[in-house]
C-alpha cells in the first residue's frame, strides 16, 4: 500500500428496515482497524441498534448493542457525531505502535469471510452504510491476536455480592483489556472486586472507581462500572487469564438488578 491507513466504503447492507436485521459482508485481505457505521434517515441513532454481531469464519467475535458500543468508545474519550457509531479494534492512544495495533484484525491469512449483522429496532426510514479503516497486512494474520467484545448476562435478586463467571485457564482463557458492568438502576452497583488465583487485582467502591478512571482521562458512562486494565495505555498491563486457576468478578449491588458484563479481549480467532 502506498498510504499507511485508508478509509473506504464497505459492501452495502441488505435488509435495512425500521425493525429487522441488516446484514453485510466485509472484504478481507488487509488489516482491519475498525468500522464506522454511518446512520441516516428520519429517526435512526445508536439507540435504535439493539445488537451488532460480527462473525469471522462463522465464529462470533463481536457482540454489543449500539449503546454499549458508544460506551466503549466514549469511555476512551473518543468524540463523534450522533450519526456515527465507531467499532474500533485498535488502541488509538496506545503508547507505541504495538500497543496501538495489537488488537487489529489482520485478515491477510486465516480469514475466509467476515459478516456483520446490525439489528435495528424502532427507526424511521433508516439508511445504513459501513466504512472500514484499513492498513497493510501484518505478519501472521489473526492467528496471532485480535480484539473481541463479548457479553455475559447476569441477574441478582437482592442486594449483596454476586459472582459473575468469566472464561479463564489454558482451555479458553484470554487477555482482558477492560471489563464494563452495565446495570439498570442508578447507584445500584456500589463496589467491585476482581480476584485472580485468589489474589485481589482490582478493588474499588463506585466513587473511587469513577475518580480513578477520570484521573487517567477515562470518561465514565451512565450506569456502567468500568474496570480498565489498560488505564495508563500500556498494553503490558492487560490481564492475561490463560494460565489462571481461578478468576472471580465480584460486584456488590445495593438492590436487585440485571444487565450485561461486556468484556474487551485480546484473543486468537479459534478460542473464545
TORMI-353387 format. One record per atom (N, C-alpha, C): residue in three letters; x negated, y, z negated. Coordinates in steps of 0.05 Angstrom, whole numbers, plus 5000, padded with zeros to 4 digits. Example, Ala and Ser with C-alpha at 12.3 -4.5 7.8 and 13.67 -1.06 7.14 Angstrom:
% TORMI-353387
ala473648864844ala475449104844ala473649344844ser474349554858ser472749794857ser474250014843
% end
This chain:
% TORMI-353387
unk498349765000unk500050005000unk498350255000unk499050455016unk497550695017unk498350894996unk500450834982unk501451004959unk501750834935unk501050934911unk500950764887unk503750684877unk505650854879unk508350804868unk510450904888unk512350734895unk514450824914unk517150794901unk519050954911unk521850944904unk523350904930unk524950694931unk526550644955unk529250524948unk531050554966unk533750454962unk533850154964unk535150014945unk535349724946unk537649644965unk537949384968unk540149274984unk542749364972unk544849404988unk547349514977unk548849314959unk550449424941unk552149264924unk554649184939unk555648944933unk558248854944unk560248854921unk562748904928unk564948894909unk564749114887unk564149354896unk564149584877unk567049674875unk568249634851unk571049694847unk571549814819unk573949914814unk574550034788unk574149844765unk574749584770unk574349384749unk573649124764unk571149034760unk570248794773unk567248774771unk566048574784unk563148524782unk561948584810unk560348794810unk558848864835unk556248704835unk555448604858unk553048434860unk551248544882unk548648494878unk546748574898unk544248394896unk543048354919unk540448214919unk538248414919unk535848334909unk533548514907unk531248394924unk530148554941unk527948454958unk525448414940unk524148184944unk521748124928unk519248154944unk516948144930unk514348164944unk512448354932unk513448564919unk511748764905unk512148744875unk510848924860unk511348944831unk513649134826unk515649034813unk517949204806unk517549324779unk517449584778unk517149724752unk519749794739unk521849794756unk524549854745unk526549924766unk528949974758unk531150044776unk532450304766unk533450464785unk535150694779unk537850634791unk539850614774unk542550574784unk543950844786unk544750914810unk545951174815unk549051144817unk550451264799unk553351234797unk554751484808unk556851434823unk558351654834unk561351584834unk562951774844unk565851724844unk567351924827unk569951884824unk571552064807unk570952034778unk570951794768unk570151734739unk568451494739unk565951524733unk564051294732unk561551384718unk560951254695unk558551314680unk557651054667unk555451064652unk554450824638unk556550714619unk558350874609unk560450774591unk562350584605unk562550604632unk564250424648unk562750174657unk560350134648unk558849894655unk558749714630unk560449504631unk560649334607unk558449124606unk557049084628unk554848894628unk553148914653unk550548904650unk548648874672unk547048614667unk547148444687unk545548194686unk543648194710unk541148134705unk539148094727unk538047814724unk538147664746unk537147384746unk534847364766unk532847224757unk530447164773unk530346864778unk530446784803unk530646494810unk532946354795unk535146504791unk537446404777unk537346404747unk535046494736unk534746504707unk535246784697unk536946814677unk537647074666unk535347194651unk534447424660unk532147564647unk532847834636unk535247934641unk536048194631unk539048184627unk539948264603unk542848284597unk543348504577unk544848704585unk545548924567unk547849074579unk549349214562unk551449394572unk550149654581unk551749824595unk550750084603unk549950244579unk551550244558unk550950394533unk548350294520unk547950024520unk545449914508unk543049984525unk543349994551unk541050074568unk540350364563unk542450534560unk542050814552unk540450834526unk541250674506unk539850684481unk536950614482unk536350404498unk533550324501unk531850544513unk532950674534unk531450884548unk531251134531unk533551214519unk533551474504unk532051444478unk531951204466unk530251174442unk527351244448unk526451184473unk523651234480unk523351524490unk525451684488unk525251964495unk525652034524unk526551844540unk527051894568unk529552064571unk529452254589unk531752434595unk532552404624unk535152404629unk536152374656unk539052444657unk540252504680unk543052584681unk544952354676unk547452414670unk549452214664unk550152044689unk549452134712unk549951974737unk547851764742unk545851744724unk543551554728unk543351364705unk542751114711unk542250914690unk539650784696unk537550834680unk534850724686unk534450454672unk533550254687unk532649994676unk529649974681unk528150024660unk525250054663unk523749824649unk522049694663unk520549464653unk517749544642unk516849774649unk514149874641unk514450034615unk512150104604unk512050294581unk510850554591unk512650744597unk511850984610unk509751144594unk509851124568unk507951274551unk505751094540unk505250864554unk503150684545unk500450824543unk498750724525unk496150844520unk494250824545unk494450604559unk492850564583unk494450414604unk493150354626unk494550224649unk495649954640unk494149804624unk495149544616unk497549564598unk497449744578unk499749794561unk502249864577unk501850024598unk504050124614unk505249904632unk503549744645unk504349564666unk504749274658unk504149194634unk504048914627unk506848784631unk509048934628unk511648804630unk512948834657unk511648964676unk512748994703unk513148724716unk515148704733unk515748444747unk514148424773unk511948274772unk510448224797unk511847994812unk513148064834unk514747874849unk513247754873unk510647794873unk509047704896unk508547404896unk508947274873unk508546984871unk510446874850unk511646644857unk513346504838unk516246604837unk516946794854unk519646904854unk520846864882unk523046714883unk524446664908unk526746864912unk528046944890unk530347124893unk530947264867unk532047504869unk532947664846unk535747754853unk537647724834unk540347824837unk541048004814unk542648214819unk543548394799unk546648394799unk547748364775unk550648374772unk551348604753unk553148774762unk554049004746unk557048984742unk557948944717unk560748924711unk561849204705unk563849284721unk564949554719unk567749524706unk568349704688unk571049704675unk571949984671unk574350044681unk575650304676unk574550534692unk573150494713unk572250714730unk574450794750unk574051024763unk575951114783unk574351174808unk575051034830unk573751064856unk570651064854unk569450864841unk566550874836unk564950814861unk562550924861unk560450854881unk557950774865unk556450584875unk554050494860unk551850424879unk549550544875unk547150494890unk544850424871unk543050264880unk540650194864unk538150274879unk536450404865unk533750484876unk531650334859unk529650224872unk527650064859unk525050224858unk523750214835unk521050334831unk519050104835unk517250134854unk515449914861unk512550004862unk510749824858unk507849864862unk506649614874unk504049624879unk502749394892unk502849144875unk502748904888unk502648654873unk500348644854unk500748504831unk498648454812unk497648174816unk495648094801unk494647824803unk496347634787unk497347424800unk498747214785unk501747214785unk502947434794unk505847434794unk507047424767unk509647364765unk510947354739unk510247094723unk508446934734unk507346714718unk505846824694unk505047074695unk503747204672unk506047284652unk506647534650unk508847614632unk510647814646unk513047844636unk514948044646unk516648144623unk517648384626unk519548484606unk522248354610unk523448264588unk526148154587unk527748304566unk530248334570unk532048434550unk534348234547unk534548114523unk536547914518unk538147984493unk540647894491unk542447974470unk543347734453unk543847784427unk544747584409unk547047694392unk549447584394unk551747694378unk551447604349unk552647774331unk552747704303unk555447804291unk556147694269unk558547784254unk558147734225unk558747934208unk558547904179unk561247964167unk562247784150unk564947804139unk565147994116unk562848054103unk562848244080unk560048354078unk559848564061unk557248684058unk555248494045unk552648544050unk550548374040unk548448314060unk546748134054unk544448054071unk545447854092unk544647894117unk545247704138unk542747614151unk542447354156unk540247244171unk541047194200unk539647334218unk540247314246unk537947164260unk538446924271unk536346764283unk535346884309unk532746884313unk531546954338unk529546734346unk529046694372unk527246484381unk524446524370unk523046304364unk520246324355unk518946054360unk516346044356unk514845794357unk513745724385unk512245514387unk510945444412unk512745354434unk515245274428unk517045184448unk518345414463unk519445614448unk520845834461unk520246104448unk518146134433unk517346394423unk516446574445unk516446834439unk515647034458unk514447274443unk513547474458unk512447714446unk514747924445unk515148034421unk517348224417unk516248514417unk517348674434unk516548964434unk518349114415unk520949084417unk522849234400unk525249064394unk526449114371unk529048994363unk530949214358unk533249204371unk535349404367unk537849264356unk538749344332unk541149224319unk543349424322unk545349354338unk547649534343unk549949444325unk551149634311unk553349574293unk555749754298unk558049684287unk560549814295unk561250064279unk560750074253unk561650284236unk559250434225unk559350704227unk557150874217unk556450804188unk553850804183unk552750754156unk553150474145unk554150294162unk554550014152unk551949864150unk549949914167unk547449774165unk545549944149unk544849854125unk543450024106unk540449974104unk539549724112unk536749654109unk536149414126unk533649364131unk532849124147unk530049044140unk529648774139unk527048654135unk526548454157unk524048434166unk523248234184unk520948074171unk521247814170unk519247634158unk518147444179unk515547424180unk514247244199unk512547044183unk513246794184unk511846584168unk511946654138unk514246764130unk514646834102unk513447094093unk512047234111unk510647484104unk512347714116unk512747924100unk514248154109unk512548314129unk513648354153unk512248514173unk513648774179unk516148794170unk517649044171unk519649044148unk519749274134unk521649304112unk522349604110unk524949664113unk525749944113unk528649964104unk529350204094unk532050284090unk532750474113unk535350524116unk536250674140unk534850944143unk534851094121unk533651364123unk530651354130unk529251174118unk526351154124unk525951064153unk527550864162unk527250774189unk527651004209unk529651174204unk530151404221unk527751594221unk526751654197unk524551844195unk521951724208unk521451474203unk519051334214unk519151344245unk521451284257unk521651294286unk521251584296unk522551764282unk522352044291unk519452154289unk518052064268unk515252144264unk513552064289unk514151834300unk512751734323unk514151804349unk515952004348unk517352104372unk519551924383unk520451724368unk522751564375unk525251724371unk527251694389unk529751844387unk531851644378unk532551654352unk534551464341unk537251504354unk538551274361unk541151274374unk543351204355unk545751294361unk548151254344unk548650964339unk549250894313unk549950624305unk548050414315unk545450474314unk543450284322unk541050304303unk540050074294unk537750054277unk535449964294unk533450134298unk531250074316unk528749994301unk527749754308unk525149664297unk523249644320unk521249824320unk519449864343unk516649774336unk515849544347unk513049454341unk511049594359unk511949744379unk510149894396unk510450194390unk510950254365unk511650534358unk509450724364unk506950634363unk504650814370unk503650774399unk505350644415unk504850594444unk502450414448unk501650254428unk499450074431unk500549794435unk500249684459unk501349414465unk500249194448unk497949234437unk496749024420unk498348984394unk500049174387unk501549154362unk504149004364unk504848924388unk507348764392unk507248514375unk509548404367unk509648174350unk509747914367unk507747754365unk507447514380unk508547284363unk510847174371unk512146964355unk511646684365unk509846654385unk509446394398unk508146184380unk506746274360unk505546074342unk506846074314unk509146214312unk510446244286unk511645974277unk511645934251unk513145714239unk515945794230unk516246054222unk518846164215unk518946454225unk521346544230unk521846824237unk524646904227unk524747114211unk527247194198unk527847484203unk530147544215unk531247814217unk533447844197unk533048024177unk534848034154unk535948314150unk538048384164unk539348644159unk541148634135unk541548854122unk543348884099unk545649064107unk548148964103unk550549114110unk552049214085unk553349444088unk554949544066unk557749434067unk558649334090unk561349234093unk561449044117unk563748924122unk564048744145unk563448894171unk562148754189unk561548884215unk560848664235unk560448744260unk559648564281unk558348724303unk556848594320unk555548734342unk553548554356unk551548674367unk549448534381unk546648614371unk544848434371unk541948484369unk540948464398unk539848674409unk538548644435unk535548694432unk534048514443unk531148494439unk529648534465unk527648704464unk525848744487unk523448554483unk523148374502unk521048174501unk518948224523unk516548114518unk514648044539unk514547744539unk515047624563unk515447334563unk514747234592unk514346974594unk514046854620unk516746794632unk516946774658unk519446724671unk520846474661unk519446264658unk520646004652unk521245954623unk520746144605unk521046104576unk523946174568unk524346394554unk526946474543unk529046494566
% end
